[in-house]
């Protein structure tokens, strides 16, 4: 049930993109507003037709401009979550979900609402729900159609940060139930890195970089379009204990990590995003330092950029941590591949929304 | 009080509303959602009866309904009676001069539906027809109801076109507005006053009930 997309257009924005999403995979289309990522999502759903395009699911074409195939939107089995949810304002949450069902089934609609944690709210209209709750109804409605492709257009941009963190966790948990390809459109690199298996970075309608999230996130050129400050590594971790001073102790392959309080009982598997510009490198193990996380490893490789900065990949217990330092510092420390080095991270530099639950597949793969 | 004229007016208004309702929905929706070449011209044509003097509209209708016209001949051929100076002729004229009142408010009602909501209906698997019934009409209906109320009230009050096309045949084309004019011409001010008051009352009640209904719906939808 793989989703294959190819699109070329000259207007309204120049577009030349092709990608493929496997069943159960979450692909993030990342780019600035106006890069063409939403246009691609609309192309898949049939809400927009580029001059030249091909969209197929499981080999069955939905759109093929060469063969003059163009199914109308209602004949394409997609689940579409709009940026502002676009719920039907005159219907209750339950009716919204049922509106997307081929055969109206109250029990099934209620089950889907339970799946997105909306127990007890099925009788409310959209105007009586919070932004996060509306987002969940929109997701439930998209799933109710048993879609062959799930399309999420900036689904978290209209809710506050605390709600967004909860929704990330819910989406990750929900993915255990999803067997279809999922396409997430976002301008938020953090979101993409936390949620996606693979990323396609789109800039001015073209693919700047495509690959696994780890590959893309380690490529300074790919991040050029999004801002090099987004460069970050992803570490798997498990909550070991919540300490009385407000920190949480996590077990990671790199050794213990101390972070500001993380939600979840001990034993919870997490992914922690560590920003490259927050990491300090030291040749010797530093002492008398306030930073709580000192991870010993060795330099895997060094990537110099065009500017004053360089990216050092540090192998810590088999996982890579990225450090963005100046070329001047690189020369002073004389860092070479294979050399022993200590990566230093302030506890408070890891933002709460840079921690998310582990995806079931990632657990299986150890990430 | 000319009850026959009042009944005729109510019948004319009723028929006009019944026939214009589907026109209002389909044409209002079409003009609200579709972009095409010459759309401005179509919209201008729909609005034209609003700005034309009723005598001008009435004159053209009279000419095109007459025995010499194709429409007039065809109608007389099929129904055995002329279209001019007849109730059916009044209905056709009424449909035309009510077009702006029937289409414009409905068009605005449909335009108020966010594009995303209509797209959501499509991505939920609704055909355009099902989307019209389950999403668009429930959201646009205050506009459609406004259109029908305006049409109804405006038909009751129309004078110039009715006089041109229908004349003043009792029981056939003499509406209450014409009857009032006749009474005034005959210096029967009392009858004119009663009928005028009745017309004011009916129009006021119709519009007030509609406003009350749509306010209630507005609260329900929040």
Interface residues (C-beta under 8 A of the other chain):
Chain A: X45 X46 X47 X72 X73 X74 X76 X77 X78 X79 X80 X82 X83 X84 X86 X87 X88 X89 X90 X99 X100 X102 X125 X127 X128 X141 X142 X145
Chain B: X114 X116 X117 X119 X120 X121 X122 X123 X124 X125 X126 X127 X128 X131 X134 X135 X138 X139 X221 X222
